[in-house]
Amino acid sequence: MKYSTDRILTTHAGALPQPPDLKQMHIAKDTGKPLNEDAFHQRVRLAVSEVVKKQISCGLDIINDGEVGKSNFSRYAGERLSGFVERDAKPGDQLSTIFARDMVEFGEYFRNKTSNRGDNVKRVFCNGPLKYIGQRSLHQEIDDFKAGLEGQNYQEAFLPAIAPGTIEHWMKNDYYPNDEAYLIAIADAMHEEYKAIVDAGYILQVDDPALPDTYDMIVPAPSIEEYRRFAELRIDALNHALQGLPEDRVRYHICWGSWHGPHTHDLPLKYVVDLMLKVKAGAYSVEAANPRHEHEWKVWKDAKLPDGKILIPGVVSHATNVMEHPEVVADRIVRYANLAGRENVIAGTDCGLGLRVHPQIAWAKLKVLAEGAALASKELWG
């Protein structure tokens, strides 16, 4: 994994805008409508090539496939693991709404924002032994990325995959005797995907928004001690899944959910930063730009980045369509560089930009990210 040895390198957190026609193909695939599979795969491969070139043209150094081959960063896991079924929620089932306690406090806002959130809610549940069955789609994803990267000039390439704890968050357990058994089963199955990405020569990014954002979704709110025990079990499961993989080929991403809302019940970073740093990874990607968490750069005055590790603070945000000024981006980067060491900081985004801002704005934000990194580099290296 590359360090910012002579300038601040740039990357992003994962999902990028999908072409409208490909998005419609994903919707058809997810809803069981007729879809020409060959045409779908050809369109994905072309979209990967396009998104690779766009990232490079924006000035990014460390790039991915934009996750354009997936309809959703988490939904895909239900297709790559056996043992899941979609059914209507039963009375007493936890529905894992992303709004949770914010939805109670700001009910009027959410009632105006959402509609048709009736009781006939479908959820994915585990109803049998979990086994990895996604080899074909995984290898297709890797091959499409390889083809898209051919002949391009970039520093490094990564592919995202979802963490066991976030799979568990969205896909509830109806089969295993307890949370620990379920999490370990997920970890054992997902190890195959993690290893294949690393073996293909790419950085593995493990996406785990559920680590901090589940706190807001537990009603009533747990104590900090209770939640830390909850989170630590899921960190242990992830480390189980990462066994045997070199830490310097893994980066770990957390966020408080990319959904647009007040986020007043978000768990402060200071309560989970030590747990995040227990993950056997070489780099840690965390939100740092949105107005609910920007002040948390101060956490790193006490929470020291371990030797040899990299910090990837989000310095542009998915939370607003307002374009950050390059000097604002540079200021954010310099704050982190002064705390963690300039060579240990890579400039990133808070979360995936693909679903939360207009595509034109998403690409413009990535250009601003690169411009801000250039300004910060000039200040830090002279």
C-alpha positions as CSV (number, residue, x, y, z in Angstrom):
1,M,0.0,0.0,0.0
2,K,1.4,3.3,-1.1
3,Y,2.1,6.2,1.3
4,S,2.1,9.9,0.6
5,T,5.8,10.1,0.4
6,D,6.2,13.3,-1.6
7,R,2.7,14.6,-2.0
8,I,-0.8,13.9,-0.6
9,L,-2.3,11.0,-2.5
10,T,-6.0,10.9,-3.3
11,T,-8.7,8.3,-3.3
12,H,-12.5,7.9,-2.5
13,A,-14.7,5.6,-0.5
14,G,-16.3,3.4,-3.1
15,A,-19.6,3.9,-5.1
16,L,-19.6,6.3,-8.0
17,P,-22.4,7.4,-10.3
18,Q,-23.8,4.7,-12.7
19,P,-25.0,5.5,-16.2
20,P,-28.8,5.7,-16.2
21,D,-29.2,2.8,-18.6
22,L,-27.1,0.5,-16.4
23,K,-29.0,1.6,-13.3
24,Q,-32.2,0.5,-15.0
25,M,-30.6,-2.8,-15.8
26,H,-29.8,-3.3,-12.1
27,I,-33.4,-2.5,-11.2
28,A,-34.6,-5.1,-13.6
29,K,-32.2,-7.6,-12.3
30,D,-33.1,-7.0,-8.7
31,T,-36.9,-7.1,-9.3
32,G,-36.8,-10.2,-11.4
33,K,-37.8,-8.6,-14.7
34,P,-36.5,-10.0,-18.0
35,L,-32.8,-9.0,-18.6
36,N,-30.4,-10.0,-21.3
37,E,-27.5,-11.2,-19.2
38,D,-24.9,-10.9,-22.0
39,A,-26.0,-7.3,-22.7
40,F,-25.8,-6.6,-19.0
41,H,-22.3,-7.9,-18.6
42,Q,-21.1,-6.0,-21.7
43,R,-22.6,-2.8,-20.3
44,V,-21.0,-3.3,-16.9
45,R,-17.6,-3.8,-18.5
46,L,-17.9,-0.7,-20.6
47,A,-19.1,1.3,-17.5
48,V,-16.1,0.1,-15.5
49,S,-13.8,1.3,-18.3
50,E,-15.6,4.7,-18.3
51,V,-15.5,5.1,-14.6
52,V,-11.8,4.3,-14.3
53,K,-11.0,6.9,-16.9
54,K,-13.2,9.5,-15.2
55,Q,-11.4,9.0,-11.9
56,I,-8.1,9.5,-13.5
57,S,-9.2,12.6,-15.3
58,C,-10.4,14.0,-12.0
59,G,-6.8,13.6,-10.6
60,L,-7.4,10.6,-8.3
61,D,-4.4,8.4,-7.6
62,I,-6.0,5.3,-6.0
63,I,-9.1,4.2,-7.9
64,N,-11.7,1.4,-8.1
65,D,-14.4,0.2,-10.4
66,G,-17.0,2.6,-8.9
67,E,-19.0,-0.5,-7.9
68,V,-20.9,-0.1,-11.1
69,G,-21.4,-3.8,-11.4
70,K,-23.4,-3.9,-8.1
71,S,-26.8,-2.4,-7.6
72,N,-26.0,-1.8,-3.9
73,F,-22.9,-2.0,-1.7
74,S,-24.6,-4.5,0.6
75,R,-27.4,-6.2,-1.5
76,Y,-24.9,-8.1,-3.6
77,A,-23.8,-10.2,-0.6
78,G,-27.2,-11.9,-0.6
79,E,-26.5,-13.1,-4.2
80,R,-23.0,-14.3,-3.4
81,L,-23.8,-16.3,-0.2
82,S,-26.2,-19.2,0.0
83,G,-28.6,-19.5,2.9
84,F,-30.5,-16.3,2.5
85,V,-34.2,-15.8,1.7
86,E,-36.4,-12.7,1.2
87,R,-39.7,-12.7,3.1
88,D,-42.2,-10.3,4.6
89,A,-41.3,-9.1,8.1
90,K,-43.1,-10.9,10.9
91,P,-44.4,-9.2,14.0
92,G,-41.5,-8.6,16.4
93,D,-38.9,-8.7,13.7
94,Q,-36.4,-5.8,13.9
95,L,-36.8,-3.8,10.7
96,S,-33.4,-2.1,10.8
97,T,-34.7,1.2,9.4
98,I,-31.7,3.5,8.7
99,F,-33.5,6.5,10.4
100,A,-34.2,5.0,13.8
101,R,-34.0,7.5,16.7
102,D,-33.5,10.4,14.3
103,M,-36.8,9.4,12.7
104,V,-38.6,9.7,16.1
105,E,-37.0,13.1,16.9
106,F,-37.5,14.6,13.4
107,G,-40.7,12.8,12.5
108,E,-42.2,15.7,10.5
109,Y,-39.1,15.9,8.4
110,F,-39.1,12.2,7.6
111,R,-42.8,12.1,7.0
112,N,-42.4,14.8,4.4
113,K,-39.3,13.2,2.9
114,T,-40.6,9.6,2.6
115,S,-43.8,7.9,1.6
116,N,-45.2,4.4,1.3
117,R,-43.3,3.1,4.3
118,G,-46.1,0.7,5.1
119,D,-46.1,-2.5,7.2
120,N,-45.6,-4.8,4.3
121,V,-41.8,-4.6,4.5
122,K,-39.6,-7.3,3.0
123,R,-36.3,-8.2,4.6
124,V,-33.6,-10.7,3.9
125,F,-33.1,-13.4,6.5
126,C,-30.6,-16.3,6.9
127,N,-32.5,-19.5,6.9
128,G,-29.8,-22.1,6.3
129,P,-26.0,-22.7,6.3
130,L,-24.0,-20.0,4.7
131,K,-21.6,-20.8,1.9
132,Y,-19.8,-18.6,-0.6
133,I,-21.4,-19.2,-4.1
134,G,-20.4,-16.0,-5.8
135,Q,-17.3,-17.1,-7.5
136,R,-18.6,-16.4,-11.0
137,S,-19.7,-12.8,-10.3
138,L,-16.7,-12.1,-8.2
139,H,-14.3,-13.2,-11.0
140,Q,-16.3,-11.2,-13.5
141,E,-15.9,-8.2,-11.3
142,I,-12.2,-8.7,-11.1
143,D,-11.8,-9.3,-14.8
144,D,-13.9,-6.2,-15.7
145,F,-11.7,-4.1,-13.5
146,K,-8.5,-5.6,-14.9
147,A,-9.7,-4.8,-18.4
148,G,-10.7,-1.2,-17.4
149,L,-7.3,-0.6,-15.9
150,E,-5.3,-1.8,-18.9
151,G,-3.2,1.0,-20.3
152,Q,-4.2,3.6,-17.7
153,N,-1.9,5.6,-15.4
154,Y,-2.8,5.3,-11.7
155,Q,-1.0,4.7,-8.4
156,E,-3.0,1.9,-7.0
157,A,-6.3,0.1,-7.4
158,F,-8.8,-1.2,-4.9
159,L,-12.0,-3.2,-4.8
160,P,-14.6,-2.9,-2.0
161,A,-16.3,-5.8,-0.2
162,I,-18.8,-5.7,2.6
163,A,-17.9,-6.5,6.3
164,P,-19.5,-9.4,8.2
165,G,-21.1,-7.0,10.7
166,T,-22.7,-4.9,8.0
167,I,-24.1,-8.1,6.3
168,E,-25.5,-9.1,9.6
169,H,-27.0,-5.6,10.1
170,W,-29.1,-5.9,6.9
171,M,-29.6,-9.6,6.7
172,K,-31.1,-11.0,9.9
173,N,-30.5,-14.4,11.4
174,D,-33.2,-17.1,11.5
175,Y,-30.9,-20.1,11.5
176,Y,-27.7,-19.8,13.7
177,P,-28.0,-20.2,17.5
178,N,-26.6,-16.8,18.4
179,D,-25.0,-13.6,17.0
180,E,-21.5,-14.9,17.4
181,A,-22.1,-18.1,15.4
182,Y,-23.9,-16.2,12.7
183,L,-21.1,-13.6,12.4
184,I,-18.4,-16.3,12.2
185,A,-20.3,-18.1,9.5
186,I,-20.5,-14.9,7.5
187,A,-16.8,-14.3,8.1
188,D,-15.8,-17.8,7.0
189,A,-17.9,-17.4,3.8
190,M,-16.7,-13.9,3.0
191,H,-13.0,-14.8,3.5
192,E,-13.1,-16.3,0.0
193,E,-14.0,-13.0,-1.5
194,Y,-11.5,-11.0,0.5
195,K,-8.7,-13.4,-0.4
196,A,-9.6,-13.4,-4.1
197,I,-9.4,-9.6,-4.3
198,V,-6.0,-9.5,-2.6
199,D,-4.8,-12.4,-4.7
200,A,-5.8,-10.6,-7.9
201,G,-3.3,-7.8,-6.9
202,Y,-5.8,-5.2,-5.7
203,I,-6.2,-3.5,-2.3
204,L,-9.2,-4.9,-0.5
205,Q,-11.4,-2.2,1.0
206,V,-13.8,-3.6,3.7
207,D,-16.9,-1.5,4.0
208,D,-18.4,-1.4,7.5
209,P,-20.8,1.5,8.1
210,A,-22.7,-0.7,10.6
211,L,-19.8,-0.4,13.1
212,P,-20.8,3.1,14.2
213,D,-24.2,3.6,12.6
214,T,-26.0,0.7,14.2
215,Y,-25.9,2.7,17.4
216,D,-28.6,5.1,16.1
217,M,-30.7,2.1,15.1
218,I,-31.0,0.4,18.4
219,V,-34.2,1.4,20.3
220,P,-34.0,2.2,23.1
221,A,-30.4,3.5,23.0
222,P,-27.8,1.2,24.6
223,S,-25.2,2.5,27.0
224,I,-21.8,3.2,25.5
225,E,-20.4,0.1,27.3
226,E,-23.1,-2.1,25.9
227,Y,-22.6,-0.8,22.4
228,R,-18.8,-1.2,22.6
229,R,-19.3,-4.9,23.5
230,F,-21.7,-5.2,20.6
231,A,-19.2,-3.6,18.2
232,E,-16.2,-5.5,19.5
233,L,-17.9,-8.8,18.7
234,R,-18.2,-7.6,15.1
235,I,-14.6,-6.5,14.9
236,D,-13.5,-9.9,16.1
237,A,-15.6,-11.5,13.3
238,L,-14.0,-9.2,10.7
239,N,-10.5,-10.1,11.9
240,H,-11.5,-13.7,11.7
241,A,-12.5,-13.2,8.0
242,L,-9.2,-11.4,7.3
243,Q,-7.0,-14.2,8.7
244,G,-4.0,-14.9,6.5
245,L,-4.3,-11.7,4.5
246,P,-1.4,-9.2,4.6
247,E,-2.5,-6.1,6.5
248,D,-0.8,-3.8,4.0
249,R,-3.2,-5.0,1.3
250,V,-6.4,-4.1,3.3
251,R,-8.1,-0.9,4.1
252,Y,-11.1,-0.5,6.3
253,H,-13.9,2.0,5.8
254,I,-16.5,3.2,8.4
255,C,-19.1,5.9,8.2
256,W,-22.4,6.9,9.9
257,G,-24.5,5.9,6.9
258,S,-24.7,8.0,3.7
259,W,-28.4,8.7,4.1
260,H,-29.4,12.4,4.2
261,G,-30.8,13.4,7.6
262,P,-30.0,15.2,10.9
263,H,-27.7,12.4,12.3
264,T,-28.1,13.9,15.8
265,H,-27.9,10.4,17.4
266,D,-24.7,9.4,15.7
267,L,-22.2,7.7,18.0
268,P,-19.2,10.0,18.5
269,L,-16.0,8.6,16.9
270,K,-14.1,8.7,20.2
271,Y,-16.1,5.7,21.4
272,V,-15.2,3.4,18.6
273,V,-11.8,4.7,17.3
274,D,-9.8,2.2,19.3
275,L,-12.0,-0.6,18.1
276,M,-11.6,0.5,14.5
277,L,-7.8,0.5,14.9
278,K,-8.0,-3.2,16.1
279,V,-9.0,-4.2,12.6
280,K,-6.1,-6.0,10.9
281,A,-5.8,-3.4,8.1
282,G,-3.1,-1.1,6.8
283,A,-5.4,1.9,6.3
284,Y,-8.5,3.4,7.9
285,S,-11.0,5.4,6.0
286,V,-13.4,7.5,8.1
287,E,-15.8,10.5,7.7
288,A,-14.2,13.8,8.4
289,A,-16.0,16.5,6.3
290,N,-19.7,16.3,7.0
291,P,-20.9,18.9,9.6
292,R,-21.8,16.4,12.2
293,H,-18.3,14.9,12.3
294,E,-15.8,17.5,11.0
295,H,-14.8,18.5,14.5
296,E,-13.6,14.9,15.2
297,W,-10.2,15.6,13.8
298,K,-9.5,16.4,17.4
299,V,-10.0,12.8,18.4
300,W,-6.6,12.1,16.7
301,K,-4.8,14.2,19.3
302,D,-5.3,11.3,21.7
303,A,-6.0,8.4,19.5
304,K,-2.6,7.9,17.9
305,L,-2.4,6.2,14.5
306,P,-0.3,3.1,15.0
307,D,3.2,3.0,13.3
308,G,3.0,2.0,9.7
309,K,-0.7,2.6,9.3
310,I,-2.4,5.1,7.0
311,L,-5.4,7.4,7.7
312,I,-7.8,8.2,5.0
313,P,-10.0,11.1,6.2
314,G,-13.0,12.1,4.1
315,V,-12.3,15.7,3.1
316,V,-15.2,16.1,0.7
317,S,-18.7,15.1,1.8
318,H,-21.6,13.2,0.3
319,A,-23.9,15.1,2.7
320,T,-24.3,18.3,0.7
321,N,-24.5,19.4,-2.9
322,V,-22.5,22.5,-1.9
323,M,-19.1,22.2,-3.5
324,E,-16.2,22.4,-1.1
325,H,-13.6,25.1,-1.9
326,P,-10.2,23.6,-2.6
327,E,-8.7,25.6,0.3
328,V,-11.3,24.1,2.7
329,V,-10.2,20.7,1.4
330,A,-6.5,21.6,1.9
331,D,-7.1,22.9,5.4
332,R,-8.8,19.6,6.4
333,I,-5.9,17.6,4.9
334,V,-3.3,19.7,6.7
335,R,-5.0,19.2,10.1
336,Y,-4.7,15.4,9.7
337,A,-1.2,15.6,8.3
338,N,-0.1,17.6,11.3
339,L,-1.5,15.0,13.7
340,A,-0.7,11.7,11.9
341,G,2.3,12.7,9.7
342,R,2.0,13.8,6.1
343,E,3.2,10.6,4.7
344,N,0.5,8.7,6.6
345,V,-2.5,10.6,5.2
346,I,-4.4,9.9,2.0
347,A,-7.2,12.3,1.1
348,G,-10.5,10.6,0.6
349,T,-14.3,11.1,0.6
350,D,-16.7,10.7,3.5
351,C,-18.6,7.9,1.8
352,G,-19.6,6.8,-1.7
353,L,-20.8,9.7,-3.8
354,G,-22.7,7.6,-6.3
355,L,-26.1,7.7,-4.7
356,R,-26.2,10.8,-2.6
357,V,-25.3,13.7,-4.9
358,H,-26.1,14.4,-8.6
359,P,-23.5,12.7,-10.8
360,Q,-22.3,16.0,-12.2
361,I,-21.6,17.2,-8.6
362,A,-20.0,13.9,-7.6
363,W,-17.4,14.2,-10.3
364,A,-16.8,17.8,-9.6
365,K,-16.3,17.0,-5.9
366,L,-13.6,14.5,-6.9
367,K,-11.8,17.2,-8.9
368,V,-12.0,19.6,-5.9
369,L,-10.5,16.8,-3.8
370,A,-7.5,16.5,-6.1
371,E,-7.1,20.3,-6.2
372,G,-7.3,20.6,-2.4
373,A,-4.7,17.8,-2.1
374,A,-2.4,19.7,-4.4
375,L,-2.7,22.8,-2.3
376,A,-2.1,20.8,0.9
377,S,1.0,19.2,-0.7
378,K,2.4,22.5,-1.5
379,E,1.9,23.7,2.1
380,L,3.3,20.5,3.6
381,W,6.3,19.9,1.3
382,G,6.9,23.4,0.0
